[in-house]
Amino acid sequence: MNAYATPLTSAAARCPHPLLDNILDHLSLKNDAALAKALNIAPPRISKIRRGRMEVSAALLLRLHEVANIPVAELRRMVQDAQQMEPKPSN
């Protein structure tokens, strides 16, 4: 978590997502709104991804690669880590 986040107010603390958290740290951004601005996407999209309501698209992975200069393979690994953390729905 970056230096600006606090345990009580950070969206990352309430709903961790390895990909988003790593990108925030890598780009030294304060919050998800700053990340959305850096990626030139709507902030609700970040929120939906963080909460598991939206998948990380291939286009977003490429945008993350362009902005953060992180290899796509590493970004894909972070997405897989996030998917493993999601709770499985019970039947």
A tleap script that builds the chain and sets N, CA, C and O, in Angstrom:
source leaprc.protein.ff14SB
mol = sequence {
  NMET ASN ALA TYR ALA THR PRO LEU THR SER
  ALA ALA ALA ARG CYS PRO HIE PRO LEU LEU
  ASP ASN ILE LEU ASP HIE LEU SER LEU LYS
  ASN ASP ALA ALA LEU ALA LYS ALA LEU ASN
  ILE ALA PRO PRO ARG ILE SER LYS ILE ARG
  ARG GLY ARG MET GLU VAL SER ALA ALA LEU
  LEU LEU ARG LEU HIE GLU VAL ALA ASN ILE
  PRO VAL ALA GLU LEU ARG ARG MET VAL GLN
  ASP ALA GLN GLN MET GLU PRO LYS PRO SER
  CASN
}
set mol.1.N position { 0.847 -1.180 0.000 }
set mol.1.CA position { 0.000 0.000 0.000 }
set mol.1.C position { 0.885 1.234 0.000 }
set mol.1.O position { 1.961 1.232 0.599 }
set mol.2.N position { 0.440 2.277 -0.664 }
set mol.2.CA position { 1.297 3.453 -0.755 }
set mol.2.C position { 1.242 4.284 0.518 }
set mol.2.O position { 0.408 4.033 1.389 }
set mol.3.N position { 2.122 5.268 0.631 }
set mol.3.CA position { 2.265 6.062 1.852 }
set mol.3.C position { 1.063 6.937 2.141 }
set mol.3.O position { 0.879 7.349 3.286 }
set mol.4.N position { 0.236 7.239 1.153 }
set mol.4.CA position { -0.894 8.127 1.346 }
set mol.4.C position { -2.135 7.414 1.877 }
set mol.4.O position { -3.028 8.063 2.421 }
set mol.5.N position { -2.205 6.114 1.731 }
set mol.5.CA position { -3.390 5.371 2.130 }
set mol.5.C position { -3.393 5.113 3.629 }
set mol.5.O position { -2.347 4.916 4.247 }
set mol.6.N position { -4.581 5.120 4.193 }
set mol.6.CA position { -4.731 4.764 5.595 }
set mol.6.C position { -5.577 3.514 5.676 }
set mol.6.O position { -6.407 3.279 4.798 }
set mol.7.N position { -5.389 2.700 6.712 }
set mol.7.CA position { -6.131 1.450 6.792 }
set mol.7.C position { -7.645 1.645 6.812 }
set mol.7.O position { -8.375 0.770 6.346 }
set mol.8.N position { -8.129 2.748 7.329 }
set mol.8.CA position { -9.564 2.928 7.445 }
set mol.8.C position { -10.197 3.544 6.208 }
set mol.8.O position { -11.382 3.321 5.960 }
set mol.9.N position { -9.456 4.303 5.434 }
set mol.9.CA position { -10.052 5.010 4.305 }
set mol.9.C position { -9.648 4.472 2.946 }
set mol.9.O position { -10.269 4.824 1.944 }
set mol.10.N position { -8.653 3.653 2.882 }
set mol.10.CA position { -8.178 3.168 1.595 }
set mol.10.C position { -9.133 2.140 1.004 }
set mol.10.O position { -9.509 1.175 1.669 }
set mol.11.N position { -9.526 2.356 -0.259 }
set mol.11.CA position { -10.359 1.370 -0.946 }
set mol.11.C position { -9.616 0.048 -1.052 }
set mol.11.O position { -10.224 -1.019 -0.977 }
set mol.12.N position { -8.305 0.118 -1.226 }
set mol.12.CA position { -7.507 -1.099 -1.333 }
set mol.12.C position { -7.551 -1.907 -0.038 }
set mol.12.O position { -7.537 -3.137 -0.081 }
set mol.13.N position { -7.604 -1.241 1.099 }
set mol.13.CA position { -7.663 -1.949 2.368 }
set mol.13.C position { -9.007 -2.652 2.543 }
set mol.13.O position { -9.080 -3.734 3.126 }
set mol.14.N position { -10.057 -2.034 2.038 }
set mol.14.CA position { -11.387 -2.629 2.170 }
set mol.14.C position { -11.603 -3.746 1.157 }
set mol.14.O position { -12.301 -4.718 1.448 }
set mol.15.N position { -11.016 -3.619 -0.020 }
set mol.15.CA position { -11.254 -4.577 -1.099 }
set mol.15.C position { -9.964 -4.753 -1.899 }
set mol.15.O position { -9.803 -4.120 -2.942 }
set mol.16.N position { -9.052 -5.589 -1.439 }
set mol.16.CA position { -7.754 -5.706 -2.099 }
set mol.16.C position { -7.871 -6.278 -3.508 }
set mol.16.O position { -8.737 -7.108 -3.785 }
set mol.17.N position { -7.012 -5.836 -4.369 }
set mol.17.CA position { -6.925 -6.341 -5.738 }
set mol.17.C position { -5.453 -6.221 -6.135 }
set mol.17.O position { -4.965 -5.111 -6.345 }
set mol.18.N position { -4.738 -7.344 -6.242 }
set mol.18.CA position { -3.294 -7.293 -6.483 }
set mol.18.C position { -2.880 -6.446 -7.676 }
set mol.18.O position { -1.902 -5.703 -7.594 }
set mol.19.N position { -3.603 -6.545 -8.779 }
set mol.19.CA position { -3.223 -5.771 -9.956 }
set mol.19.C position { -3.336 -4.275 -9.680 }
set mol.19.O position { -2.382 -3.531 -9.904 }
set mol.20.N position { -4.482 -3.834 -9.200 }
set mol.20.CA position { -4.696 -2.409 -8.960 }
set mol.20.C position { -3.772 -1.876 -7.880 }
set mol.20.O position { -3.229 -0.778 -8.005 }
set mol.21.N position { -3.593 -2.645 -6.827 }
set mol.21.CA position { -2.715 -2.207 -5.737 }
set mol.21.C position { -1.273 -2.061 -6.211 }
set mol.21.O position { -0.598 -1.094 -5.860 }
set mol.22.N position { -0.799 -3.016 -7.006 }
set mol.22.CA position { 0.569 -2.945 -7.523 }
set mol.22.C position { 0.753 -1.761 -8.472 }
set mol.22.O position { 1.790 -1.097 -8.445 }
set mol.23.N position { -0.238 -1.500 -9.298 }
set mol.23.CA position { -0.142 -0.368 -10.225 }
set mol.23.C position { -0.143 0.946 -9.453 }
set mol.23.O position { 0.625 1.852 -9.777 }
set mol.24.N position { -0.997 1.059 -8.434 }
set mol.24.CA position { -0.999 2.266 -7.595 }
set mol.24.C position { 0.386 2.505 -7.005 }
set mol.24.O position { 0.905 3.621 -7.055 }
set mol.25.N position { 0.977 1.463 -6.450 }
set mol.25.CA position { 2.312 1.592 -5.859 }
set mol.25.C position { 3.359 1.922 -6.923 }
set mol.25.O position { 4.195 2.804 -6.728 }
set mol.26.N position { 3.308 1.214 -8.039 }
set mol.26.CA position { 4.294 1.394 -9.104 }
set mol.26.C position { 4.288 2.827 -9.646 }
set mol.26.O position { 5.343 3.390 -9.935 }
set mol.27.N position { 3.105 3.404 -9.782 }
set mol.27.CA position { 2.985 4.757 -10.319 }
set mol.27.C position { 2.980 5.827 -9.231 }
set mol.27.O position { 2.864 7.016 -9.530 }
set mol.28.N position { 3.106 5.411 -7.974 }
set mol.28.CA position { 3.085 6.329 -6.826 }
set mol.28.C position { 1.834 7.205 -6.823 }
set mol.28.O position { 1.904 8.421 -6.641 }
set mol.29.N position { 0.695 6.559 -7.028 }
set mol.29.CA position { -0.576 7.269 -7.036 }
set mol.29.C position { -1.264 7.118 -5.684 }
set mol.29.O position { -1.072 6.126 -4.983 }
set mol.30.N position { -2.078 8.128 -5.327 }
set mol.30.CA position { -2.728 8.148 -4.017 }
set mol.30.C position { -3.918 7.210 -3.912 }
set mol.30.O position { -4.135 6.589 -2.871 }
set mol.31.N position { -4.696 7.106 -4.999 }
set mol.31.CA position { -5.961 6.384 -4.884 }
set mol.31.C position { -6.446 5.923 -6.257 }
set mol.31.O position { -5.806 6.167 -7.280 }
set mol.32.N position { -7.591 5.251 -6.246 }
set mol.32.CA position { -8.148 4.717 -7.480 }
set mol.32.C position { -8.573 5.822 -8.443 }
set mol.32.O position { -8.508 5.632 -9.658 }
set mol.33.N position { -9.003 6.962 -7.930 }
set mol.33.CA position { -9.388 8.082 -8.804 }
set mol.33.C position { -8.174 8.576 -9.596 }
set mol.33.O position { -8.282 8.868 -10.787 }
set mol.34.N position { -7.033 8.667 -8.938 }
set mol.34.CA position { -5.807 9.078 -9.631 }
set mol.34.C position { -5.392 8.033 -10.666 }
set mol.34.O position { -4.890 8.379 -11.735 }
set mol.35.N position { -5.602 6.770 -10.349 }
set mol.35.CA position { -5.292 5.704 -11.305 }
set mol.35.C position { -6.191 5.809 -12.526 }
set mol.35.O position { -5.720 5.699 -13.658 }
set mol.36.N position { -7.477 6.021 -12.305 }
set mol.36.CA position { -8.408 6.169 -13.421 }
set mol.36.C position { -8.000 7.333 -14.312 }
set mol.36.O position { -8.053 7.235 -15.538 }
set mol.37.N position { -7.596 8.421 -13.697 }
set mol.37.CA position { -7.168 9.596 -14.466 }
set mol.37.C position { -5.915 9.274 -15.277 }
set mol.37.O position { -5.821 9.651 -16.445 }
set mol.38.N position { -4.953 8.581 -14.669 }
set mol.38.CA position { -3.716 8.224 -15.367 }
set mol.38.C position { -3.996 7.298 -16.557 }
set mol.38.O position { -3.315 7.363 -17.580 }
set mol.39.N position { -5.009 6.436 -16.406 }
set mol.39.CA position { -5.356 5.487 -17.464 }
set mol.39.C position { -6.357 6.062 -18.455 }
set mol.39.O position { -6.654 5.450 -19.480 }
set mol.40.N position { -6.876 7.251 -18.136 }
set mol.40.CA position { -7.880 7.908 -18.970 }
set mol.40.C position { -9.142 7.054 -19.104 }
set mol.40.O position { -9.682 6.872 -20.195 }
set mol.41.N position { -9.596 6.533 -17.954 }
set mol.41.CA position { -10.847 5.770 -17.915 }
set mol.41.C position { -11.729 6.334 -16.804 }
set mol.41.O position { -11.255 7.094 -15.960 }
set mol.42.N position { -12.986 5.970 -16.803 }
set mol.42.CA position { -13.932 6.447 -15.795 }
set mol.42.C position { -13.635 5.780 -14.448 }
set mol.42.O position { -13.408 4.571 -14.400 }
set mol.43.N position { -13.634 6.547 -13.360 }
set mol.43.CA position { -13.371 5.977 -12.033 }
set mol.43.C position { -14.282 4.809 -11.645 }
set mol.43.O position { -13.809 3.881 -10.988 }
set mol.44.N position { -15.574 4.812 -12.025 }
set mol.44.CA position { -16.393 3.648 -11.655 }
set mol.44.C position { -15.887 2.330 -12.233 }
set mol.44.O position { -16.149 1.265 -11.674 }
set mol.45.N position { -15.170 2.398 -13.339 }
set mol.45.CA position { -14.615 1.173 -13.927 }
set mol.45.C position { -13.592 0.544 -12.986 }
set mol.45.O position { -13.565 -0.676 -12.818 }
set mol.46.N position { -12.760 1.369 -12.377 }
set mol.46.CA position { -11.775 0.862 -11.409 }
set mol.46.C position { -12.515 0.247 -10.217 }
set mol.46.O position { -12.156 -0.833 -9.748 }
set mol.47.N position { -13.530 0.931 -9.739 }
set mol.47.CA position { -14.310 0.433 -8.600 }
set mol.47.C position { -14.948 -0.919 -8.921 }
set mol.47.O position { -14.920 -1.832 -8.096 }
set mol.48.N position { -15.515 -1.046 -10.101 }
set mol.48.CA position { -16.155 -2.309 -10.489 }
set mol.48.C position { -15.131 -3.440 -10.588 }
set mol.48.O position { -15.420 -4.572 -10.198 }
set mol.49.N position { -13.951 -3.146 -11.103 }
set mol.49.CA position { -12.898 -4.163 -11.179 }
set mol.49.C position { -12.461 -4.553 -9.770 }
set mol.49.O position { -12.318 -5.736 -9.462 }
set mol.50.N position { -12.254 -3.559 -8.926 }
set mol.50.CA position { -11.802 -3.815 -7.561 }
set mol.50.C position { -12.784 -4.707 -6.803 }
set mol.50.O position { -12.373 -5.551 -6.006 }
set mol.51.N position { -14.061 -4.521 -7.048 }
set mol.51.CA position { -15.090 -5.273 -6.331 }
set mol.51.C position { -15.528 -6.556 -7.044 }
set mol.51.O position { -16.455 -7.231 -6.598 }
set mol.52.N position { -14.863 -6.886 -8.146 }
set mol.52.CA position { -15.149 -8.131 -8.840 }
set mol.52.C position { -16.396 -8.097 -9.700 }
set mol.52.O position { -16.889 -9.149 -10.105 }
set mol.53.N position { -16.917 -6.920 -9.988 }
set mol.53.CA position { -18.116 -6.804 -10.824 }
set mol.53.C position { -17.777 -6.668 -12.297 }
set mol.53.O position { -18.663 -6.768 -13.147 }
set mol.54.N position { -16.494 -6.439 -12.614 }
set mol.54.CA position { -16.058 -6.280 -13.997 }
set mol.54.C position { -14.690 -6.934 -14.134 }
set mol.54.O position { -13.842 -6.838 -13.246 }
set mol.55.N position { -14.498 -7.596 -15.262 }
set mol.55.CA position { -13.214 -8.218 -15.559 }
set mol.55.C position { -12.227 -7.170 -16.071 }
set mol.55.O position { -12.623 -6.113 -16.561 }
set mol.56.N position { -10.963 -7.474 -15.952 }
set mol.56.CA position { -9.917 -6.644 -16.553 }
set mol.56.C position { -9.840 -7.040 -18.019 }
set mol.56.O position { -9.476 -8.170 -18.348 }
set mol.57.N position { -10.182 -6.111 -18.892 }
set mol.57.CA position { -10.205 -6.407 -20.323 }
set mol.57.C position { -8.789 -6.412 -20.896 }
set mol.57.O position { -7.845 -5.906 -20.290 }
set mol.58.N position { -8.678 -7.001 -22.084 }
set mol.58.CA position { -7.391 -7.005 -22.782 }
set mol.58.C position { -6.956 -5.573 -23.106 }
set mol.58.O position { -5.775 -5.236 -23.027 }
set mol.59.N position { -7.925 -4.745 -23.469 }
set mol.59.CA position { -7.602 -3.345 -23.779 }
set mol.59.C position { -7.061 -2.623 -22.548 }
set mol.59.O position { -6.136 -1.817 -22.655 }
set mol.60.N position { -7.637 -2.912 -21.375 }
set mol.60.CA position { -7.151 -2.276 -20.153 }
set mol.60.C position { -5.755 -2.798 -19.799 }
set mol.60.O position { -4.905 -2.031 -19.347 }
set mol.61.N position { -5.517 -4.081 -19.998 }
set mol.61.CA position { -4.174 -4.621 -19.754 }
set mol.61.C position { -3.134 -3.923 -20.628 }
set mol.61.O position { -2.045 -3.586 -20.163 }
set mol.62.N position { -3.475 -3.714 -21.878 }
set mol.62.CA position { -2.544 -3.019 -22.768 }
set mol.62.C position { -2.334 -1.579 -22.332 }
set mol.62.O position { -1.217 -1.066 -22.402 }
set mol.63.N position { -3.396 -0.921 -21.882 }
set mol.63.CA position { -3.275 0.462 -21.396 }
set mol.63.C position { -2.390 0.503 -20.155 }
set mol.63.O position { -1.548 1.391 -20.025 }
set mol.64.N position { -2.574 -0.456 -19.240 }
set mol.64.CA position { -1.732 -0.542 -18.044 }
set mol.64.C position { -0.272 -0.737 -18.445 }
set mol.64.O position { 0.624 -0.116 -17.874 }
set mol.65.N position { -0.045 -1.590 -19.414 }
set mol.65.CA position { 1.318 -1.836 -19.912 }
set mol.65.C position { 1.933 -0.545 -20.441 }
set mol.65.O position { 3.084 -0.226 -20.144 }
set mol.66.N position { 1.148 0.200 -21.232 }
set mol.66.CA position { 1.652 1.443 -21.817 }
set mol.66.C position { 1.961 2.495 -20.753 }
set mol.66.O position { 2.989 3.167 -20.819 }
set mol.67.N position { 1.065 2.634 -19.773 }
set mol.67.CA position { 1.211 3.683 -18.763 }
set mol.67.C position { 2.266 3.317 -17.715 }
set mol.67.O position { 3.089 4.152 -17.338 }
set mol.68.N position { 2.236 2.070 -17.249 }
set mol.68.CA position { 3.112 1.665 -16.153 }
set mol.68.C position { 4.411 1.014 -16.625 }
set mol.68.O position { 5.334 0.824 -15.833 }
set mol.69.N position { 4.484 0.672 -17.911 }
set mol.69.CA position { 5.670 0.026 -18.462 }
set mol.69.C position { 6.002 -1.278 -17.730 }
set mol.69.O position { 7.160 -1.578 -17.440 }
set mol.70.N position { 4.946 -2.035 -17.443 }
set mol.70.CA position { 5.084 -3.352 -16.827 }
set mol.70.C position { 4.779 -4.381 -17.909 }
set mol.70.O position { 3.804 -4.220 -18.643 }
set mol.71.N position { 5.588 -5.437 -18.027 }
set mol.71.CA position { 5.330 -6.449 -19.050 }
set mol.71.C position { 3.922 -7.037 -18.931 }
set mol.71.O position { 3.414 -7.236 -17.828 }
set mol.72.N position { 3.305 -7.309 -20.070 }
set mol.72.CA position { 1.947 -7.846 -20.089 }
set mol.72.C position { 1.877 -9.167 -19.328 }
set mol.72.O position { 0.888 -9.429 -18.643 }
set mol.73.N position { 2.895 -9.990 -19.435 }
set mol.73.CA position { 2.905 -11.274 -18.722 }
set mol.73.C position { 2.805 -11.056 -17.204 }
set mol.73.O position { 2.104 -11.798 -16.517 }
set mol.74.N position { 3.492 -10.057 -16.694 }
set mol.74.CA position { 3.424 -9.741 -15.259 }
set mol.74.C position { 2.037 -9.225 -14.892 }
set mol.74.O position { 1.501 -9.581 -13.843 }
set mol.75.N position { 1.460 -8.400 -15.736 }
set mol.75.CA position { 0.101 -7.901 -15.487 }
set mol.75.C position { -0.899 -9.052 -15.466 }
set mol.75.O position { -1.794 -9.083 -14.622 }
set mol.76.N position { -0.752 -9.980 -16.376 }
set mol.76.CA position { -1.650 -11.149 -16.409 }
set mol.76.C position { -1.508 -11.984 -15.141 }
set mol.76.O position { -2.498 -12.503 -14.626 }
set mol.77.N position { -0.284 -12.115 -14.636 }
set mol.77.CA position { -0.085 -12.857 -13.392 }
set mol.77.C position { -0.822 -12.173 -12.239 }
set mol.77.O position { -1.424 -12.835 -11.394 }
set mol.78.N position { -0.765 -10.841 -12.217 }
set mol.78.CA position { -1.462 -10.101 -11.165 }
set mol.78.C position { -2.978 -10.266 -11.269 }
set mol.78.O position { -3.667 -10.334 -10.251 }
set mol.79.N position { -3.493 -10.330 -12.489 }
set mol.79.CA position { -4.927 -10.566 -12.683 }
set mol.79.C position { -5.286 -11.953 -12.153 }
set mol.79.O position { -6.305 -12.115 -11.481 }
set mol.80.N position { -4.464 -12.941 -12.447 }
set mol.80.CA position { -4.724 -14.295 -11.952 }
set mol.80.C position { -4.680 -14.343 -10.432 }
set mol.80.O position { -5.483 -15.044 -9.816 }
set mol.81.N position { -3.761 -13.613 -9.818 }
set mol.81.CA position { -3.703 -13.536 -8.356 }
set mol.81.C position { -4.999 -12.962 -7.800 }
set mol.81.O position { -5.515 -13.444 -6.792 }
set mol.82.N position { -5.518 -11.942 -8.451 }
set mol.82.CA position { -6.764 -11.312 -8.006 }
set mol.82.C position { -7.928 -12.280 -8.136 }
set mol.82.O position { -8.788 -12.332 -7.257 }
set mol.83.N position { -7.967 -13.046 -9.216 }
set mol.83.CA position { -9.050 -14.003 -9.415 }
set mol.83.C position { -9.011 -15.103 -8.373 }
set mol.83.O position { -10.063 -15.604 -7.975 }
set mol.84.N position { -7.844 -15.487 -7.928 }
set mol.84.CA position { -7.725 -16.515 -6.895 }
set mol.84.C position { -8.203 -16.013 -5.540 }
set mol.84.O position { -8.637 -16.804 -4.702 }
set mol.85.N position { -8.128 -14.709 -5.320 }
set mol.85.CA position { -8.552 -14.134 -4.053 }
set mol.85.C position { -10.070 -13.979 -3.950 }
set mol.85.O position { -10.607 -13.878 -2.847 }
set mol.86.N position { -10.770 -13.960 -5.098 }
set mol.86.CA position { -12.212 -13.743 -5.095 }
set mol.86.C position { -12.897 -14.915 -4.415 }
set mol.86.O position { -12.550 -16.071 -4.656 }
set mol.87.N position { -13.884 -14.612 -3.552 }
set mol.87.CA position { -14.632 -15.689 -2.907 }
set mol.87.C position { -15.463 -16.433 -3.937 }
set mol.87.O position { -16.040 -15.825 -4.839 }
set mol.88.N position { -15.521 -17.743 -3.799 }
set mol.88.CA position { -16.305 -18.575 -4.699 }
set mol.88.C position { -17.757 -18.567 -4.244 }
set mol.88.O position { -18.025 -18.718 -3.052 }
set mol.89.N position { -18.713 -18.391 -5.178 }
set mol.89.CA position { -20.123 -18.404 -4.787 }
set mol.89.C position { -20.535 -19.791 -4.312 }
set mol.89.O position { -20.150 -20.805 -4.894 }
set mol.90.N position { -21.322 -19.812 -3.249 }
set mol.90.CA position { -21.789 -21.101 -2.717 }
set mol.90.C position { -23.124 -21.442 -3.346 }
set mol.90.O position { -23.940 -20.561 -3.618 }
set mol.91.N position { -23.338 -22.713 -3.573 }
set mol.91.CA position { -24.586 -23.183 -4.208 }
set mol.91.C position { -25.602 -23.570 -3.200 }
set mol.91.O position { -26.703 -23.985 -3.561 }
savepdb mol mol.pdb
quit
